[in-house]
Amino acid sequence: MDCVECQAPARAVWPPVQGRPVLNEVEQRGWFGLSECPLCGVLWVSAPYEPYASFVYLVHWPHSKTQWFRIADLEQGKIISSWCDSEIKLAFAHMDKADLAAMEEHRRRSYGRAPIDESGAAHSLDLSHYLKDT
């Protein structure tokens, strides 16, 4: 059954739309944050995008807090950024009208620089190499 707050596990990404879940902040690392749903405990990464980091997406984090801490610190956040991009691209095909409208608004405001416009295929970034020993 889906969580009434964050809609996990059915929802993997929250674009910058009205009605997003209210989450408990766990940690902020640079531009990226980790939050937890107060009802179900699912972890979410907050990923800001331009312009001015004002378009924040929430991306379901399927690993542990410890693993997020480890990956968020790698390459000044580049790994977690790439992972968020890939997860947003994957979710794009399954978004409802409100989410798609939010994505289009972001696209318009960022002159075509939304996460779905970034180069690379729409596939999940394999983090297994980085998750060893955690």
C-alpha positions in Angstrom: 0.0 0.0 0.0 1.2 3.5 -0.8 2.1 5.9 1.9 -0.5 8.7 2.3 2.2 11.3 2.8 5.0 10.6 0.2 3.1 8.0 -2.0 6.0 5.6 -1.8 6.5 3.0 -3.2 4.4 4.0 -6.2 6.1 7.4 -6.6 9.8 7.7 -7.2 10.1 11.4 -7.9 8.4 14.6 -6.8 9.0 17.4 -9.2 8.5 21.0 -7.9 4.7 20.8 -7.6 2.1 21.9 -5.1 1.1 19.2 -2.5 4.6 17.7 -2.1 5.1 15.7 1.1 6.2 17.2 4.3 9.5 15.4 5.2 11.9 15.4 8.1 15.3 16.6 7.2 18.1 14.1 8.0 21.2 15.8 6.6 22.3 18.4 4.2 25.5 17.9 2.2 26.4 20.7 -0.1 23.5 21.3 -2.5 21.8 18.0 -1.8 19.8 16.9 1.2 18.4 13.7 2.6 15.0 13.7 4.2 12.7 11.0 5.6 9.0 10.5 5.4 7.6 10.8 9.0 4.9 8.2 8.2 6.7 5.4 6.4 10.4 6.2 6.9 11.2 6.2 3.1 14.3 8.4 2.4 14.2 11.1 -0.2 17.1 13.1 -1.8 16.4 16.8 -2.4 18.1 17.8 -5.6 18.1 21.5 -6.7 18.2 22.6 -10.3 18.7 25.9 -12.0 17.9 28.7 -12.3 19.3 29.7 -8.9 18.7 26.2 -7.5 15.1 27.2 -7.2 13.6 24.0 -8.7 14.0 21.3 -6.1 13.1 17.7 -6.9 12.6 14.9 -4.4 14.0 11.6 -5.5 13.4 8.3 -3.6 16.6 7.0 -2.1 16.4 3.2 -2.0 19.5 2.7 0.1 20.5 3.4 3.7 21.3 6.8 5.3 24.9 5.6 5.7 25.2 4.8 2.0 23.8 8.2 1.1 26.3 10.0 3.4 29.1 8.1 1.6 27.9 8.8 -1.9 26.8 12.4 -1.3 30.4 13.2 -0.3 32.0 11.7 -3.5 33.4 14.0 -6.2 31.8 17.1 -4.6 28.3 15.8 -5.1 28.7 14.8 -8.8 27.8 11.2 -8.2 24.6 12.0 -6.4 23.7 14.6 -8.9 24.1 12.2 -11.8 22.1 9.6 -10.0 19.3 12.1 -9.4 19.3 13.1 -13.1 19.0 9.5 -14.2 16.2 8.7 -11.7 14.2 11.8 -12.8 14.6 10.8 -16.5 13.3 7.3 -15.7 10.3 8.7 -13.8 9.4 11.2 -16.5 7.6 8.7 -18.7 5.2 7.8 -15.8 4.4 11.2 -14.5 0.8 12.5 -14.3 -0.4 15.8 -15.9 0.4 17.9 -12.8 4.0 16.6 -12.6 4.5 17.0 -16.4 3.2 20.6 -16.2 5.7 21.3 -13.4 8.5 19.8 -15.5 7.5 22.0 -18.4 7.4 25.1 -16.2 10.9 24.2 -15.0 12.0 23.7 -18.6 10.6 27.1 -19.6 12.2 28.9 -16.7 15.6 27.2 -17.2 15.7 27.6 -21.0 15.7 23.8 -21.6 18.0 22.9 -18.8 15.7 20.6 -16.8 17.1 17.3 -15.6 15.3 15.4 -18.4 17.2 17.5 -20.9 20.6 16.6 -19.7 22.7 14.2 -21.8 22.7 10.5 -21.2 20.2 7.7 -21.5 17.2 7.2 -19.2 18.5 4.3 -17.1 19.3 3.9 -13.4 22.8 4.8 -12.5 24.5 1.8 -11.0 25.8 2.8 -7.6 26.9 -0.7 -6.5 30.6 0.1 -6.9 30.2 3.0 -4.4 28.0 1.1 -2.0 30.5 -1.7 -1.3 31.5 -2.0 2.4 28.6 0.1 3.7 
